[in-house]
């Protein structure tokens, strides 16, 4: 037992000495070029490559995780997106963490009440809907913009005044999510009153779509609302 412990101690010592020689032999680009120059080099890398640089060494991490490097990459990522996740506004998070959380949130297909209520929604009938319904849809007749729908935190669902389809009826919504044994989502949909369930999907610009065979809802950016959208904390 003592011999085995001595062997492990010596092996750890050799690893430390080899690591020390590697860090001090002048071959590390951070040591040779300096952090400022390496930072300029990493600015030319794509986000995935820059993130991988954080795993090289402590010196590389200090450069590759710098907020000055990731701030413009975050701005580039958010450009053109329909909705910016609210969790990116966490002030204590680094820009690298913000970038990573935004990427994960953009791939999220599990919608929350915050997502529904933070967005205005365009409402359109599909070709499968009865012709009478489609004739009430100005976007089908090309006589006006699509109708709009709104979700509220108290579970109520509403439309604009004088909406020809709405009719002033009471309307409520629910979000249904079921899981299989290992935690994966089995079913996930939004239902309004007793109408057919609407499946949830996400587009490349991070906008949402709710749809069934009769109609679909598409989230649109709310020009009058300041700030971001969705839950404050990650929901995967």
Short mmCIF file of the C-alpha atoms (twelve columns), coordinates in Angstrom:
data_MODEL
# 
_entry.id   MODEL 
# 
loop_
_atom_site.group_PDB 
_atom_site.id 
_atom_site.type_symbol 
_atom_site.label_atom_id 
_atom_site.label_alt_id 
_atom_site.label_comp_id 
_atom_site.label_asym_id 
_atom_site.label_seq_id 
_atom_site.Cartn_x 
_atom_site.Cartn_y 
_atom_site.Cartn_z 
_atom_site.pdbx_PDB_model_num 
ATOM 1   C CA . UNK A 1   0.000   0.000  0.000   1 
ATOM 2   C CA . UNK A 2   2.818   2.383  0.927   1 
ATOM 3   C CA . UNK A 3   4.639   1.657  -2.335  1 
ATOM 4   C CA . UNK A 4   1.488   2.376  -4.344  1 
ATOM 5   C CA . UNK A 5   0.972   5.684  -2.558  1 
ATOM 6   C CA . UNK A 6   4.597   6.652  -3.156  1 
ATOM 7   C CA . UNK A 7   4.241   5.797  -6.864  1 
ATOM 8   C CA . UNK A 8   1.140   7.997  -7.163  1 
ATOM 9   C CA . UNK A 9   2.894   10.854 -5.356  1 
ATOM 10  C CA . UNK A 10  5.868   10.703 -7.717  1 
ATOM 11  C CA . UNK A 11  3.584   10.505 -10.752 1 
ATOM 12  C CA . UNK A 12  1.723   13.633 -9.655  1 
ATOM 13  C CA . UNK A 13  5.037   15.393 -9.123  1 
ATOM 14  C CA . UNK A 14  6.191   14.526 -12.652 1 
ATOM 15  C CA . UNK A 15  2.935   15.831 -14.104 1 
ATOM 16  C CA . UNK A 16  3.312   19.118 -12.227 1 
ATOM 17  C CA . UNK A 17  6.900   19.524 -13.433 1 
ATOM 18  C CA . UNK A 18  5.948   18.799 -17.047 1 
ATOM 19  C CA . UNK A 19  3.061   21.265 -16.819 1 
ATOM 20  C CA . UNK A 20  5.348   23.882 -15.354 1 
ATOM 21  C CA . UNK A 21  7.888   23.397 -18.168 1 
ATOM 22  C CA . UNK A 22  5.156   23.732 -20.798 1 
ATOM 23  C CA . UNK A 23  3.896   26.942 -19.267 1 
ATOM 24  C CA . UNK A 24  7.354   28.506 -18.982 1 
ATOM 25  C CA . UNK A 25  9.113   27.348 -22.158 1 
ATOM 26  C CA . UNK A 26  8.019   30.433 -24.121 1 
ATOM 27  C CA . UNK A 27  5.851   28.545 -26.615 1 
ATOM 28  C CA . UNK A 28  2.489   29.706 -25.274 1 
ATOM 29  C CA . UNK A 29  1.075   32.350 -27.682 1 
ATOM 30  C CA . UNK A 30  -0.462  34.268 -24.776 1 
ATOM 31  C CA . UNK A 31  2.997   34.522 -23.183 1 
ATOM 32  C CA . UNK A 32  4.747   35.358 -26.455 1 
ATOM 33  C CA . UNK A 33  2.244   37.779 -27.986 1 
ATOM 34  C CA . UNK A 34  0.586   39.112 -24.870 1 
ATOM 35  C CA . UNK A 35  -3.059  39.130 -23.853 1 
ATOM 36  C CA . UNK A 36  -3.956  42.212 -25.904 1 
ATOM 37  C CA . UNK A 37  -2.709  40.772 -29.190 1 
ATOM 38  C CA . UNK A 38  -4.251  37.372 -28.449 1 
ATOM 39  C CA . UNK A 39  -7.526  39.130 -27.746 1 
ATOM 40  C CA . UNK A 40  -7.395  40.714 -31.202 1 
ATOM 41  C CA . UNK A 41  -6.674  37.314 -32.728 1 
ATOM 42  C CA . UNK A 42  -9.606  35.704 -30.924 1 
ATOM 43  C CA . UNK A 43  -11.921 38.435 -32.175 1 
ATOM 44  C CA . UNK A 44  -11.470 36.890 -35.628 1 
ATOM 45  C CA . UNK A 45  -12.663 33.483 -34.421 1 
ATOM 46  C CA . UNK A 46  -16.240 32.287 -34.577 1 
ATOM 47  C CA . UNK A 47  -18.048 31.900 -31.259 1 
ATOM 48  C CA . UNK A 48  -17.577 28.120 -31.045 1 
ATOM 49  C CA . UNK A 49  -13.801 28.354 -31.592 1 
ATOM 50  C CA . UNK A 50  -13.460 31.228 -29.113 1 
ATOM 51  C CA . UNK A 51  -15.374 29.243 -26.486 1 
ATOM 52  C CA . UNK A 52  -13.076 26.253 -26.976 1 
ATOM 53  C CA . UNK A 53  -10.076 28.468 -26.262 1 
ATOM 54  C CA . UNK A 54  -11.256 28.837 -22.665 1 
ATOM 55  C CA . UNK A 55  -10.351 25.185 -22.019 1 
ATOM 56  C CA . UNK A 56  -6.681  25.459 -23.074 1 
ATOM 57  C CA . UNK A 57  -5.250  26.972 -19.892 1 
ATOM 58  C CA . UNK A 58  -5.886  29.586 -17.262 1 
ATOM 59  C CA . UNK A 59  -4.071  32.191 -19.314 1 
ATOM 60  C CA . UNK A 60  -6.158  31.386 -22.383 1 
ATOM 61  C CA . UNK A 61  -9.338  31.421 -20.305 1 
ATOM 62  C CA . UNK A 62  -8.553  34.929 -19.098 1 
ATOM 63  C CA . UNK A 63  -8.408  36.158 -22.690 1 
ATOM 64  C CA . UNK A 64  -11.098 33.980 -24.285 1 
ATOM 65  C CA . UNK A 65  -13.736 34.672 -21.614 1 
ATOM 66  C CA . UNK A 66  -13.223 38.433 -21.533 1 
ATOM 67  C CA . UNK A 67  -16.407 40.491 -21.837 1 
ATOM 68  C CA . UNK A 68  -14.735 42.739 -24.411 1 
ATOM 69  C CA . UNK A 69  -14.439 39.729 -26.710 1 
ATOM 70  C CA . UNK A 70  -17.982 38.454 -26.197 1 
ATOM 71  C CA . UNK A 71  -19.931 41.724 -26.155 1 
ATOM 72  C CA . UNK A 72  -19.741 42.168 -29.965 1 
ATOM 73  C CA . UNK A 73  -20.407 38.445 -30.480 1 
ATOM 74  C CA . UNK A 74  -23.568 38.766 -28.367 1 
ATOM 75  C CA . UNK A 75  -24.651 41.790 -30.401 1 
ATOM 76  C CA . UNK A 76  -24.079 39.867 -33.632 1 
ATOM 77  C CA . UNK A 77  -26.061 36.896 -32.303 1 
ATOM 78  C CA . UNK A 78  -29.049 39.037 -31.301 1 
ATOM 79  C CA . UNK A 79  -29.161 41.001 -34.564 1 
ATOM 80  C CA . UNK A 80  -32.220 40.113 -36.628 1 
ATOM 81  C CA . UNK A 81  -33.837 37.982 -33.924 1 
ATOM 82  C CA . UNK A 82  -37.572 38.397 -33.472 1 
ATOM 83  C CA . UNK A 83  -37.332 38.131 -29.693 1 
ATOM 84  C CA . UNK A 84  -34.429 38.530 -27.270 1 
ATOM 85  C CA . UNK A 85  -34.548 36.225 -24.211 1 
ATOM 86  C CA . UNK A 86  -35.101 38.041 -20.926 1 
ATOM 87  C CA . UNK A 87  -32.451 35.906 -19.221 1 
ATOM 88  C CA . UNK A 88  -29.784 37.737 -21.270 1 
ATOM 89  C CA . UNK A 89  -30.470 40.769 -19.063 1 
ATOM 90  C CA . UNK A 90  -29.026 39.120 -15.936 1 
ATOM 91  C CA . UNK A 91  -26.477 41.758 -14.946 1 
ATOM 92  C CA . UNK A 92  -24.178 39.469 -12.997 1 
ATOM 93  C CA . UNK A 93  -23.728 37.042 -15.905 1 
ATOM 94  C CA . UNK A 94  -20.632 37.264 -18.082 1 
ATOM 95  C CA . UNK A 95  -21.059 37.934 -21.788 1 
ATOM 96  C CA . UNK A 96  -19.850 34.402 -22.505 1 
ATOM 97  C CA . UNK A 97  -22.565 32.994 -20.239 1 
ATOM 98  C CA . UNK A 98  -25.112 35.331 -21.827 1 
ATOM 99  C CA . UNK A 99  -24.174 34.069 -25.293 1 
ATOM 100 C CA . UNK A 100 -24.428 30.435 -24.210 1 
ATOM 101 C CA . UNK A 101 -27.788 30.910 -22.454 1 
ATOM 102 C CA . UNK A 102 -29.203 32.788 -25.451 1 
ATOM 103 C CA . UNK A 103 -28.202 29.969 -27.818 1 
ATOM 104 C CA . UNK A 104 -29.859 27.378 -25.593 1 
ATOM 105 C CA . UNK A 105 -32.992 29.479 -25.153 1 
ATOM 106 C CA . UNK A 106 -33.239 30.007 -28.915 1 
ATOM 107 C CA . UNK A 107 -33.423 26.237 -29.357 1 
ATOM 108 C CA . UNK A 108 -36.083 25.847 -26.666 1 
ATOM 109 C CA . UNK A 109 -39.421 24.477 -27.888 1 
ATOM 110 C CA . UNK A 110 -41.111 24.426 -24.499 1 
ATOM 111 C CA . UNK A 111 -43.246 27.561 -24.339 1 
ATOM 112 C CA . UNK A 112 -44.113 29.239 -21.052 1 
ATOM 113 C CA . UNK A 113 -46.850 31.625 -19.928 1 
ATOM 114 C CA . UNK A 114 -44.272 34.425 -20.013 1 
ATOM 115 C CA . UNK A 115 -43.581 33.684 -23.693 1 
ATOM 116 C CA . UNK A 116 -47.291 33.761 -24.514 1 
ATOM 117 C CA . UNK A 117 -48.018 36.949 -22.593 1 
ATOM 118 C CA . UNK A 118 -44.920 38.871 -23.690 1 
ATOM 119 C CA . UNK A 119 -45.794 38.599 -27.383 1 
ATOM 120 C CA . UNK A 120 -48.514 39.826 -29.674 1 
ATOM 121 C CA . UNK A 121 -49.663 37.108 -32.077 1 
ATOM 122 C CA . UNK A 122 -50.776 37.113 -35.700 1 
ATOM 123 C CA . UNK A 123 -53.763 34.854 -36.265 1 
ATOM 124 C CA . UNK A 124 -54.477 33.218 -39.636 1 
ATOM 125 C CA . UNK A 125 -56.707 30.431 -40.888 1 
ATOM 126 C CA . UNK A 126 -55.232 27.585 -42.909 1 
ATOM 127 C CA . UNK A 127 -56.530 26.222 -46.200 1 
ATOM 128 C CA . UNK A 128 -58.244 23.430 -44.241 1 
ATOM 129 C CA . UNK A 129 -60.512 25.912 -42.449 1 
ATOM 130 C CA . UNK A 130 -64.079 26.353 -43.788 1 
ATOM 131 C CA . UNK A 131 -64.372 28.927 -46.558 1 
ATOM 132 C CA . UNK A 132 -66.749 31.010 -44.441 1 
ATOM 133 C CA . UNK A 133 -64.033 31.415 -41.803 1 
ATOM 134 C CA . UNK A 134 -61.365 32.258 -44.357 1 
ATOM 135 C CA . UNK A 135 -63.592 34.969 -45.808 1 
ATOM 136 C CA . UNK A 136 -63.585 36.650 -42.402 1 
ATOM 137 C CA . UNK A 137 -59.784 36.693 -42.380 1 
ATOM 138 C CA . UNK A 138 -58.489 39.949 -43.981 1 
ATOM 139 C CA . UNK A 139 -55.104 38.370 -44.681 1 
ATOM 140 C CA . UNK A 140 -56.828 35.703 -46.805 1 
ATOM 141 C CA . UNK A 141 -58.814 38.297 -48.743 1 
ATOM 142 C CA . UNK A 142 -55.774 40.609 -48.935 1 
ATOM 143 C CA . UNK A 143 -57.862 43.458 -47.614 1 
ATOM 144 C CA . UNK A 144 -55.821 44.081 -44.487 1 
ATOM 145 C CA . UNK A 145 -53.162 42.780 -42.108 1 
ATOM 146 C CA . UNK A 146 -53.561 39.514 -40.192 1 
ATOM 147 C CA . UNK A 147 -55.774 39.505 -37.126 1 
ATOM 148 C CA . UNK A 148 -54.084 39.688 -33.736 1 
ATOM 149 C CA . UNK A 149 -54.531 37.684 -30.559 1 
ATOM 150 C CA . UNK A 150 -53.247 38.338 -27.024 1 
ATOM 151 C CA . UNK A 151 -52.572 36.074 -24.036 1 
ATOM 152 C CA . UNK A 152 -52.936 37.387 -20.478 1 
ATOM 153 C CA . UNK A 153 -51.428 36.183 -17.204 1 
ATOM 154 C CA . UNK A 154 -54.845 35.454 -15.673 1 
ATOM 155 C CA . UNK A 155 -55.472 32.816 -18.358 1 
ATOM 156 C CA . UNK A 156 -57.681 35.026 -20.517 1 
ATOM 157 C CA . UNK A 157 -57.268 35.228 -24.285 1 
ATOM 158 C CA . UNK A 158 -58.386 38.299 -26.252 1 
ATOM 159 C CA . UNK A 159 -58.483 39.998 -29.649 1 
ATOM 160 C CA . UNK A 160 -58.632 43.523 -31.039 1 
ATOM 161 C CA . UNK A 161 -61.979 45.369 -30.880 1 
ATOM 162 C CA . UNK A 162 -64.327 44.799 -33.830 1 
ATOM 163 C CA . UNK A 163 -62.574 41.571 -34.810 1 
ATOM 164 C CA . UNK A 164 -65.008 39.811 -37.182 1 
ATOM 165 C CA . UNK A 165 -63.913 36.313 -36.115 1 
ATOM 166 C CA . UNK A 166 -63.733 36.922 -32.382 1 
ATOM 167 C CA . UNK A 167 -67.375 37.701 -31.743 1 
ATOM 168 C CA . UNK A 168 -66.805 38.817 -28.151 1 
ATOM 169 C CA . UNK A 169 -66.973 35.339 -26.631 1 
ATOM 170 C CA . UNK A 170 -65.221 34.298 -23.430 1 
ATOM 171 C CA . UNK A 171 -61.917 32.603 -24.135 1 
ATOM 172 C CA . UNK A 172 -59.299 30.919 -21.935 1 
ATOM 173 C CA . UNK A 173 -56.048 29.133 -22.690 1 
ATOM 174 C CA . UNK A 174 -53.975 26.395 -21.076 1 
ATOM 175 C CA . UNK A 175 -50.469 25.047 -21.628 1 
ATOM 176 C CA . UNK A 176 -50.301 21.254 -21.481 1 
ATOM 177 C CA . UNK A 177 -46.977 19.473 -20.984 1 
ATOM 178 C CA . UNK A 178 -46.485 15.771 -20.258 1 
ATOM 179 C CA . UNK A 179 -43.221 13.940 -19.703 1 
ATOM 180 C CA . UNK A 180 -41.973 10.402 -20.191 1 
ATOM 181 C CA . UNK A 181 -40.079 8.527  -17.503 1 
ATOM 182 C CA . UNK A 182 -36.610 9.920  -18.200 1 
ATOM 183 C CA . UNK A 183 -37.760 13.554 -18.119 1 
ATOM 184 C CA . UNK A 184 -38.175 14.060 -21.867 1 
ATOM 185 C CA . UNK A 185 -41.245 15.933 -23.084 1 
ATOM 186 C CA . UNK A 186 -43.840 13.624 -24.626 1 
ATOM 187 C CA . UNK A 187 -46.628 16.085 -25.424 1 
ATOM 188 C CA . UNK A 188 -46.535 19.860 -25.368 1 
ATOM 189 C CA . UNK A 189 -49.262 22.089 -26.749 1 
ATOM 190 C CA . UNK A 190 -51.422 25.141 -26.140 1 
ATOM 191 C CA . UNK A 191 -55.186 24.811 -26.078 1 
ATOM 192 C CA . UNK A 192 -57.795 27.566 -26.325 1 
ATOM 193 C CA . UNK A 193 -61.187 26.640 -24.895 1 
ATOM 194 C CA . UNK A 194 -62.128 23.294 -26.474 1 
ATOM 195 C CA . UNK A 195 -60.612 24.007 -29.862 1 
ATOM 196 C CA . UNK A 196 -58.053 21.543 -31.284 1 
ATOM 197 C CA . UNK A 197 -54.645 21.654 -29.528 1 
ATOM 198 C CA . UNK A 198 -51.943 23.809 -31.131 1 
ATOM 199 C CA . UNK A 199 -48.479 22.294 -31.401 1 
ATOM 200 C CA . UNK A 200 -45.542 24.509 -30.470 1 
ATOM 201 C CA . UNK A 201 -42.596 25.170 -32.785 1 
ATOM 202 C CA . UNK A 202 -39.713 27.628 -33.042 1 
ATOM 203 C CA . UNK A 203 -38.244 29.382 -36.085 1 
ATOM 204 C CA . UNK A 204 -34.660 30.374 -36.888 1 
ATOM 205 C CA . UNK A 205 -35.272 33.976 -35.828 1 
ATOM 206 C CA . UNK A 206 -36.409 32.645 -32.416 1 
ATOM 207 C CA . UNK A 207 -40.055 33.521 -33.049 1 
ATOM 208 C CA . UNK A 208 -42.803 31.113 -31.985 1 
ATOM 209 C CA . UNK A 209 -45.551 29.377 -33.937 1 
ATOM 210 C CA . UNK A 210 -48.654 27.689 -32.539 1 
ATOM 211 C CA . UNK A 211 -50.605 25.693 -35.103 1 
ATOM 212 C CA . UNK A 212 -53.215 23.056 -35.806 1 
ATOM 213 C CA . UNK A 213 -54.999 22.037 -38.994 1 
ATOM 214 C CA . UNK A 214 -57.441 24.987 -38.828 1 
ATOM 215 C CA . UNK A 215 -55.365 28.009 -37.832 1 
ATOM 216 C CA . UNK A 216 -51.975 29.186 -36.652 1 
ATOM 217 C CA . UNK A 217 -50.546 31.830 -34.355 1 
ATOM 218 C CA . UNK A 218 -47.200 33.523 -35.107 1 
ATOM 219 C CA . UNK A 219 -45.473 35.687 -32.500 1 
ATOM 220 C CA . UNK A 220 -44.449 39.137 -33.669 1 
ATOM 221 C CA . UNK A 221 -42.090 41.631 -32.044 1 
ATOM 222 C CA . UNK A 222 -43.934 44.182 -29.917 1 
ATOM 223 C CA . UNK A 223 -42.574 47.531 -31.021 1 
ATOM 224 C CA . UNK A 224 -44.173 49.357 -28.080 1 
ATOM 225 C CA . UNK A 225 -42.685 47.106 -25.391 1 
ATOM 226 C CA . UNK A 226 -39.239 47.778 -23.951 1 
ATOM 227 C CA . UNK A 227 -36.951 45.017 -22.739 1 
ATOM 228 C CA . UNK A 228 -36.830 41.337 -23.559 1 
ATOM 229 C CA . UNK A 229 -39.227 38.396 -23.597 1 
ATOM 230 C CA . UNK A 230 -39.759 35.019 -22.006 1 
ATOM 231 C CA . UNK A 231 -38.819 33.646 -18.576 1 
ATOM 232 C CA . UNK A 232 -36.074 35.287 -16.536 1 
ATOM 233 C CA . UNK A 233 -34.445 31.962 -15.668 1 
ATOM 234 C CA . UNK A 234 -33.505 29.128 -18.067 1 
ATOM 235 C CA . UNK A 235 -36.270 26.688 -19.005 1 
ATOM 236 C CA . UNK A 236 -34.945 23.769 -21.017 1 
# 
